[in-house]
Amino acid sequence: MRNIKREKIISLKSKNLELNSTSNDVYMELSMCILTDQPNLNKLKFNDNYIKGVVANKDKFIGIPLVVNRTKLENGFFASLDHELDKHTSLLKTDTIGTFVDFREEMDADGALKLMGEVRILKRYPTVCESIIELYESGDLEFSCEAMVYGYESIDDETGIRSVNYEFEGKVNSLFGSCIVSEPAEVKSKPTLLIAQALEKDLGEEIRMTKTDIGFNKDIEITYHGKLELSSLKFSDVSNQIYNILNPINPRSNFRSYNYYIQEMYVDHVIVEDEDDYKVLFKINYKIENDIVILDDKENWIEGYKGFIPKGVNVDELIEAREKSETEAATITTELNARHKEATEKMEEEVKELNSKIEELDRQVKELNSALVGKQEEIQTLEESKKELNSKIEELEPYKSKVETAEKERQINELQSKYQKVLTEESMQSEEVVQAINELNSSKLDAIVVAQILSKSSKGEEEEQKEETVIVTASAQQDLIPQSAKERLYAPRN
């Protein structure tokens, strides 16, 4: 813990308040919780002695103003109400619409000590009164108290919580006003009472309250992710606009149509829940133009289920990827811390070396980029040539097929004509010859011709050999059987 001296204007946004319906011709009465002794969402804690100090010295604070940007409030820009701090002059450019007339302390059921304030809102601004009633009825009436803090009693090094006492070094950390805003920081600071019943009668105007049968966003707490890089809008401003777009109010009946409720807000999209089926969620992209939120067309919404898990996505893979990324992030953080410590010790020398390397790398990157551009252009040219050639090939493909078919028929005819002269009709009609001709296999056909010729030659030789064994040619006619043989041959047999 450490004591810090600091002069600063602190604004605390309060949401819980009530409006009373008791008549009054001059003003409406508002009872509200300004702050508590518990740490708020801005990590600011007003100690109980601060609350007791304000109550004990309330004469000093009676008369401080309730302010608002009247132009925005009267024109219905409820999502962008703030303190209108001019960064150049450090002035708050809001308008006074009422004053605080009393302060008291109160303990709630959770044991939190609350600083309560009674406010009178002037009826001289009819549209302001109407807008306040509308915000109150919809549960969107929120306030931010303004205090001049000269120093903190302590700041917790671990939690970052800043504690404020009533006095700091003889100076009072003064409460000097409260402003109607769009986003609360003190969750317990809500309205308790508003007196507005006589407004219609006093102003002679017809006032129709916005009818609501459920709380804002069905009392679903919106989860915000990231940080909006806009100076004029906060996440709550954006979510309020989206809520009103998705759930519009009928201008005739003043009743709101409930269609979707906001679950989570991101810097470029929102996750909403379907009113008819709470399990169905939609991811809706949006953009902001001139402080106006524009939602993507409904046909571009991405449907999912409670989670938000898009259809077809494996949850286990998502969890594994997240755990892996967290581990890698921790490893990278440790490594970066080590490198940072080493770099601090040799900063000047390493900076020079790194700058030199950076210049060299920049030069190499430029050269590589230049070469890459050239290669890309060359590849693009080749791709275009390839596309043209492929296109021509596709155009010529039918003609090629016809030419190839005609050429094959011509060659078949030539082979048939050629081998008809050397092969018998029976051979020409054989399956082997027909297949060889259709395959344009000249080698096989030649082999068949040779085989046929050899077959004929062999048959001729056999016939000649047969003739030689039967026919005996003698040079002279003589009896070739000896006489003695004849006598034996022709002798009578027993």
C-alpha positions in Angstrom: 0.0 0.0 0.0 1.2 3.5 -0.8 -0.1 7.0 -0.2 -0.5 9.0 -3.4 -1.0 12.8 -3.7 -3.0 13.6 -6.8 -5.4 16.3 -7.8 -8.0 14.7 -10.1 -11.7 15.0 -11.0 -13.3 11.6 -10.3 -16.6 10.6 -11.9 -18.6 7.6 -10.5 -21.5 6.3 -12.5 -24.6 5.4 -10.5 -27.4 3.3 -11.9 -29.8 2.5 -9.1 -32.4 5.2 -8.4 -36.1 5.7 -8.0 -38.6 8.3 -9.2 -41.7 9.1 -7.0 -45.1 9.8 -8.6 -46.1 12.5 -6.0 -47.4 15.7 -7.6 -45.4 19.0 -7.5 -45.8 22.0 -9.8 -42.2 23.1 -9.8 -40.0 20.0 -9.8 -39.7 16.2 -9.8 -38.0 14.6 -6.8 -35.3 12.0 -7.3 -33.8 9.8 -4.6 -30.6 8.0 -5.6 -27.6 6.2 -4.2 -24.6 8.3 -5.2 -21.8 5.9 -4.1 -20.9 3.2 -1.6 -17.9 2.3 0.5 -17.3 -0.8 -1.7 -14.8 -0.8 -4.6 -16.6 0.1 -7.8 -15.9 -1.1 -11.4 -13.2 1.7 -11.8 -11.3 0.3 -8.8 -12.2 3.3 -6.7 -13.3 3.0 -3.1 -14.7 5.8 -1.0 -14.0 5.0 2.6 -16.9 5.2 5.2 -15.4 8.4 6.6 -15.9 10.0 3.2 -19.6 9.2 3.3 -20.0 10.3 6.9 -18.0 13.4 6.1 -20.4 14.4 3.3 -23.5 13.7 5.4 -22.1 15.6 8.5 -21.2 18.6 6.3 -24.2 18.3 3.9 -24.8 22.1 4.2 -21.6 22.5 2.2 -22.9 20.3 -0.6 -26.6 21.1 -0.7 -27.2 22.9 -4.0 -24.6 21.1 -6.1 -26.1 20.5 -9.6 -27.6 17.5 -11.4 -26.4 18.0 -15.0 -26.7 16.4 -18.5 -26.1 17.1 -22.1 -29.6 18.4 -22.8 -29.3 18.3 -26.6 -28.6 14.5 -26.6 -31.1 13.8 -23.8 -34.0 15.7 -25.5 -33.2 14.1 -28.9 -33.1 10.6 -27.6 -29.4 9.9 -27.9 -29.5 8.0 -24.6 -26.6 5.7 -25.5 -23.9 8.5 -25.7 -24.5 10.6 -22.6 -21.4 11.6 -20.7 -19.8 14.5 -18.8 -18.8 16.3 -22.0 -15.3 17.1 -20.8 -13.5 19.5 -23.2 -10.0 18.1 -23.3 -8.5 21.4 -24.4 -10.1 23.6 -21.7 -10.8 20.8 -19.0 -14.3 22.2 -18.7 -17.4 20.1 -18.3 -19.9 21.3 -20.9 -23.1 19.9 -19.5 -26.4 21.7 -18.6 -27.9 22.0 -15.1 -31.4 20.5 -14.8 -31.7 20.2 -11.0 -30.0 20.4 -7.6 -29.3 18.2 -4.6 -31.3 19.2 -1.5 -30.3 16.6 1.0 -27.8 13.8 1.8 -28.0 10.8 4.1 -26.2 7.5 4.8 -27.8 4.1 4.5 -26.7 0.5 5.1 -28.0 -2.1 2.6 -28.6 -5.8 3.1 -25.0 -6.7 1.9 -23.5 -4.5 4.6 -22.4 -1.8 2.2 -22.6 1.8 3.4 -24.3 4.0 0.8 -24.3 7.8 0.3 -27.9 8.7 -0.6 -28.9 12.0 -2.2 -32.2 13.8 -2.8 -32.5 15.7 -6.1 -35.1 18.2 -7.4 -35.3 18.2 -11.2 -36.8 21.4 -12.7 -40.0 21.1 -14.7 -39.0 24.1 -16.8 -37.5 21.6 -19.2 -40.5 19.4 -20.3 -38.7 17.3 -22.8 -35.9 16.6 -20.3 -38.5 15.4 -17.8 -40.1 13.2 -20.4 -36.8 11.7 -21.3 -35.9 11.1 -17.7 -39.2 9.3 -17.1 -38.6 7.2 -20.2 -35.1 6.2 -19.1 -36.4 5.4 -15.6 -39.3 3.2 -16.9 -36.8 1.3 -19.2 -34.3 0.8 -16.3 -31.7 2.9 -18.2 -31.6 6.0 -16.0 -27.9 6.1 -14.8 -25.8 8.8 -13.0 -22.2 9.5 -12.5 -21.2 11.6 -9.5 -18.3 14.1 -9.9 -15.7 14.7 -7.2 -12.5 16.7 -7.0 -9.9 14.3 -5.4 -6.7 15.9 -4.2 -5.1 12.6 -3.2 -5.7 9.0 -2.4 -5.4 7.6 1.1 -3.8 4.5 -0.4 -3.4 2.5 -3.6 -3.2 -1.3 -3.3 -0.3 -2.5 -5.4 -1.9 -5.9 -6.0 -5.5 -5.0 -6.8 -4.9 -1.4 -8.0 -7.9 -0.2 -5.8 -7.6 3.5 -4.8 -9.1 4.5 -1.5 -10.4 8.0 -0.9 -11.0 9.7 2.5 -13.1 12.8 3.1 -9.9 14.9 3.6 -6.4 14.7 2.3 -3.6 16.9 3.8 -6.2 19.4 5.1 -8.2 19.6 1.8 -11.7 18.2 1.3 -12.1 15.7 -1.6 -15.2 17.5 -2.6 -18.3 16.1 -4.2 -19.4 18.8 -6.6 -22.2 17.3 -8.9 -23.8 14.4 -10.6 -24.4 13.8 -14.3 -26.9 11.6 -16.2 -24.7 9.2 -18.2 -24.9 5.9 -20.1 -22.6 3.5 -18.3 -22.5 2.9 -14.5 -19.4 2.2 -12.4 -21.1 1.8 -9.0 -23.3 -1.3 -9.3 -25.2 -0.5 -6.2 -26.0 3.1 -7.1 -29.6 2.9 -8.4 -32.7 5.1 -8.4 -35.1 4.8 -5.5 -37.7 7.4 -6.0 -39.0 9.9 -8.6 -41.9 12.3 -8.2 -43.4 13.0 -11.6 -47.1 12.4 -11.5 -48.0 16.0 -12.0 -45.9 16.4 -15.0 -48.7 15.8 -17.5 -51.2 18.1 -15.7 -48.6 20.9 -15.0 -47.3 21.0 -18.6 -50.6 20.5 -20.3 -49.1 17.9 -22.6 -49.9 14.3 -23.3 -47.2 12.0 -22.0 -47.1 8.4 -22.9 -44.7 6.2 -20.8 -42.7 3.5 -22.5 -44.4 0.2 -21.5 -41.9 -2.4 -20.5 -42.8 -5.8 -18.9 -39.2 -7.0 -18.5 -35.9 -5.3 -17.5 -33.3 -4.1 -19.9 -31.8 -6.9 -22.0 -33.9 -9.4 -19.9 -31.5 -8.6 -17.0 -28.7 -10.5 -18.9 -25.3 -9.1 -18.0 -23.4 -8.2 -21.2 -19.8 -9.5 -21.5 -17.5 -7.0 -23.3 -14.4 -8.1 -25.2 -11.7 -5.8 -26.5 -11.6 -2.0 -26.4 -13.4 0.4 -28.7 -11.0 2.7 -30.5 -13.5 5.6 -30.5 -13.4 8.7 -28.4 -17.1 9.5 -28.5 -18.7 6.1 -27.9 -18.3 3.5 -25.1 -19.3 -0.2 -25.3 -22.5 0.6 -23.3 -23.4 3.2 -25.9 -23.0 0.7 -28.7 -24.9 -2.1 -26.8 -27.8 0.3 -26.1 -28.1 1.2 -29.8 -27.9 -2.4 -30.8 -30.6 -3.4 -28.2 -32.9 -0.7 -29.5 -32.4 -1.7 -33.1 -33.1 -5.4 -32.4 -36.0 -4.6 -30.0 -37.7 -1.5 -31.5 -40.5 0.5 -29.8 -43.8 0.9 -31.6 -44.3 4.6 -32.0 -48.1 4.2 -31.9 -48.4 2.0 -28.9 -45.1 2.8 -27.2 -44.7 -0.9 -26.5 -41.3 -2.6 -27.2 -41.0 -5.7 -29.4 -38.7 -8.2 -27.7 -36.7 -10.2 -30.3 -33.1 -10.7 -29.2 -31.0 -10.2 -26.1 -27.3 -9.3 -26.1 -24.9 -11.9 -24.6 -21.5 -10.6 -25.6 -20.1 -7.5 -27.3 -16.9 -7.4 -29.4 -15.4 -4.4 -31.2 -16.8 -5.5 -34.6 -19.6 -8.0 -33.8 -22.2 -9.0 -31.2 -23.6 -12.3 -29.9 -27.4 -12.2 -29.3 -29.9 -14.7 -28.0 -33.2 -15.4 -29.8 -36.3 -14.5 -27.7 -38.3 -17.5 -29.1 -35.5 -20.0 -28.6 -32.9 -19.2 -26.0 -30.6 -21.9 -27.2 -30.2 -20.2 -30.6 -27.6 -17.5 -30.8 -26.6 -15.3 -33.7 -23.3 -13.6 -34.5 -24.0 -10.2 -36.0 -21.3 -7.9 -37.5 -21.7 -4.2 -37.1 -19.9 -0.9 -37.9 -20.1 2.6 -36.5 -20.5 5.6 -38.7 -20.8 9.1 -37.2 -21.6 7.6 -33.8 -24.4 5.5 -35.3 -24.3 1.7 -35.1 -25.2 -0.1 -38.3 -25.9 -3.8 -38.1 -25.2 -6.3 -40.9 -28.1 -7.5 -43.0 -30.0 -10.4 -41.4 -29.1 -12.8 -44.2 -25.5 -12.4 -43.2 -26.0 -13.3 -39.5 -24.2 -16.5 -38.4 -26.4 -18.9 -36.5 -24.9 -21.0 -33.6 -25.9 -22.4 -30.3 -25.3 -21.6 -26.7 -21.7 -20.9 -26.2 -21.2 -19.3 -28.9 -20.1 -22.3 -30.9 -20.6 -22.2 -34.7 -22.1 -25.2 -36.4 -19.4 -27.8 -37.4 -16.8 -26.6 -35.0 -15.2 -29.2 -32.7 -15.2 -27.9 -29.1 -12.4 -30.1 -28.0 -10.2 -28.7 -30.8 -11.1 -25.2 -29.7 -10.2 -25.9 -26.1 -6.9 -27.6 -27.1 -6.0 -24.7 -29.4 -6.7 -22.2 -26.6 -4.7 -24.1 -24.0 -1.8 -24.4 -26.5 -2.0 -20.6 -27.3 -2.0 -19.8 -23.6 1.1 -22.0 -23.0 2.8 -20.5 -26.0 1.9 -17.0 -24.8 3.4 -17.8 -21.3 6.6 -19.1 -22.9 6.9 -16.1 -25.2 6.3 -13.8 -22.2 9.1 -15.4 -20.2 11.4 -15.3 -23.1 10.6 -11.7 -23.8 11.2 -10.7 -20.2 14.6 -12.4 -20.3 15.6 -10.7 -23.5 14.4 -7.4 -22.2 16.6 -7.7 -19.1 19.6 -8.6 -21.3 18.8 -5.7 -23.7 18.7 -3.2 -20.8 22.2 -4.1 -19.7 23.7 -3.5 -23.2 21.2 -1.2 -24.6 23.3 1.4 -26.5 25.6 -1.2 -28.2 22.8 -3.6 -29.1 20.6 -0.8 -30.4 23.3 0.3 -32.8 23.9 -3.3 -33.9 20.2 -3.9 -34.3 19.7 -0.7 -36.3 22.5 -1.8 -38.6 20.9 -5.2 -39.0 17.5 -3.6 -39.6 18.9 -1.4 -42.3 20.5 -4.5 -44.0 17.4 -6.5 -43.6 15.3 -3.6 -45.1 17.7 -3.5 -48.0 17.4 -7.3 -48.5 13.6 -7.1 -48.1 13.4 -4.5 -50.8 15.6 -6.6 -53.1 13.5 -9.7 -52.4 10.3 -7.8 -52.9 11.6 -6.5 -56.2 12.6 -10.0 -57.3 9.4 -11.4 -56.1 7.4 -8.9 -58.1 9.4 -9.8 -61.2 8.8 -13.5 -60.6 5.2 -13.0 -59.9 4.8 -11.1 -63.2 6.7 -13.8 -65.0 4.5 -16.5 -63.4 1.4 -14.5 -64.3 2.6 -14.3 -67.9 3.3 -18.0 -68.1 -0.1 -18.8 -66.5 -1.8 -16.6 -69.1 0.1 -18.4 -71.9 -0.7 -21.7 -70.4 -4.4 -20.8 -70.2 -4.3 -19.7 -73.9 -2.6 -22.9 -75.0 -5.0 -25.0 -73.0 -7.9 -23.1 -74.6 -6.5 -23.7 -78.1 -5.9 -27.4 -77.2 -9.5 -27.7 -76.1 -10.7 -26.0 -79.3 -8.5 -28.4 -81.5 -9.3 -31.5 -79.5 -12.4 -32.5 -81.6 -10.4 -32.1 -84.8 -7.5 -34.0 -83.4 -9.7 -36.9 -82.6 -11.2 -36.9 -86.0 -7.8 -36.7 -87.7 -6.5 -39.5 -85.5 -9.5 -41.7 -86.3 -9.2 -41.1 -90.1 -5.5 -41.7 -90.0 -6.0 -45.0 -88.1 -8.6 -46.1 -90.7 -6.3 -45.2 -93.5 -3.5 -47.3 -92.0 -5.8 -50.2 -91.3 -6.9 -50.1 -95.0 -3.3 -50.0 -96.1 -2.4 -53.0 -93.9 -5.4 -54.9 -95.2 -4.6 -54.1 -98.8 -0.9 -55.0 -98.3 -1.4 -58.3 -96.4 -4.3 -59.5 -98.6 -1.7 -60.1 -101.3 0.5 -62.4 -99.1 -2.1 -64.0 -96.8 -4.9 -66.3 -97.5 -8.5 -65.1 -97.2 -8.9 -67.5 -94.2 -5.8 -66.0 -92.5 -7.1 -62.5 -93.1 -10.3 -63.3 -91.3 -8.6 -64.9 -88.4 -8.9 -63.2 -85.0 -5.1 -62.9 -84.7 -4.8 -61.1 -88.0 -7.8 -58.8 -87.4 -6.5 -57.8 -84.0 -3.0 -57.1 -85.4 -4.5 -54.9 -88.2 -6.7 -53.0 -85.7 -3.6 -52.5 -83.5 -1.5 -51.5 -86.5 1.0 -54.1 -85.5 3.1 -54.6 -88.6 5.6 -56.7 -86.8 3.0 -59.2 -85.8 1.6 -59.3 -89.3 5.0 -59.9 -90.8 5.6 -62.7 -88.3 2.2 -64.3 -89.4 3.3 -64.0 -93.1 6.6 -65.6 -92.4 5.0 -68.4 -90.5 2.6 -69.0 -93.4 5.4 -69.1 -95.9 7.4 -71.5 -93.8 4.4 -73.7 -93.4 3.9 -73.9 -97.2 7.6 -74.6 -97.7 7.5 -77.5 -95.3 4.5 -79.0 -97.0 6.2 -78.8 -100.4 9.3 -80.7 -99.1 7.2 -83.5 -97.7 5.4 -84.0 -101.0 8.7 -84.2 -102.8 10.0 -86.7 -100.4 6.9 -88.9 -100.9 7.3 -88.8 -104.6 11.0 -89.8 -104.4 10.2 -92.9 -102.3 7.6 -94.2 -104.8 9.1 -93.4 -108.2 12.4 -95.2 -109.1 14.1 -94.0 -112.2 16.5 -96.5 -113.9 18.9 -95.8 -116.6 18.2 -99.2 -118.3 15.2 -101.6 -118.3 16.4 -104.9 -116.7 15.1 -107.6 -114.4 16.1 -106.6 -111.0 15.2 -110.1 -109.4 18.0 -112.8 -109.8 17.0 -116.1 -111.3 17.7 -118.1 -108.2 15.4 -115.8 -106.3 12.6 -116.3 -108.9 12.9 -120.1 -108.6 12.4 -119.9 -104.9 9.6 -117.3 -105.2 7.7 -119.1 -107.9 8.2 -122.6 -106.6 5.0 -124.5 -105.6 4.2 -124.5 -101.9 3.2 -127.4 -99.7 
